[in-house]
């Protein structure tokens, strides 16, 4: 069982992961959301979408809506990394390709979704607000709750929970397996690349697997008429009807690029903090290193 000291160390590692990863990946997340919620039938690429935002809204808008995820993802990653370590030990999972690492990640999903649903809703509403209805995060919350009630901030909670479970299961399973493989093959200074590379690929693969669910989630949460009931299955059918199967992957390119950068930086920050605090993630643990 984890001691309070170890839980504090894990939390600090997650805190660093949340801050760094959010700031690095937000511009690509904005582009992804615009691509997901676009009503146009033709595809817009990463560069054309990014260029359009810069030309029509300015460079500062690339960080439009960053406050909700910066706050919530810092909290979320602090919790998720701590909870994952706790469940990993509870399930007696080993380092490497152990299915229990994936199960430990999936177990964190419902808890993580209680935070990420609100963050995703506010971020998405601000990112698609080309009409400038909202003056900022606080104004967004006030307007939405005044019009639709407090419960509106949990619109899309069901599909987001499923997305979180799918993402985190893949995320931690792939990271543990790749990290073990790369560390065992590395020698000398090359071992320093194992963590960012394993982290980057784990994020990219997890986002690829869970992306259709995120696309449906964005469709539910990115509407201007949040007061009207809308099921995730209806969004799914609409995307398939308007864009075909590719509609479930609108914005997948910036998402994968962002996921690699963000996850690489997150796991690097997380493990660096644990190295500084206790000499490494596995120090004092009876796990395969």
Secondary structure, 3 states (H helix, E strand, C coil): CCCHHHHHHHHHHHHHHHHHHHHHHHHHHHHHHHHHHCCCCCCCCHHHHHHHHHHHHCHHHHHCCHHHHHHHHHHHHHHHHHHHHHHHHHCCCCCCCCHHHHHHHHHHHHHHHHHHHHHHHHHHHHHCCCCCCCCCHHHHHHHHHHHHCHHHHHCCHHHHHHHHHHHHHHHHHHHHHHHHHHHHHCCHHHHHHHHHHHHHHHHHHHHHHHHHHHHHHHHHHCCCCCCCCCCHHHHHHHHHHHHCHHHHHCCHHHHHHHHHHHHHHHHHHHHHHHHHHHCCCCCCCCCCC
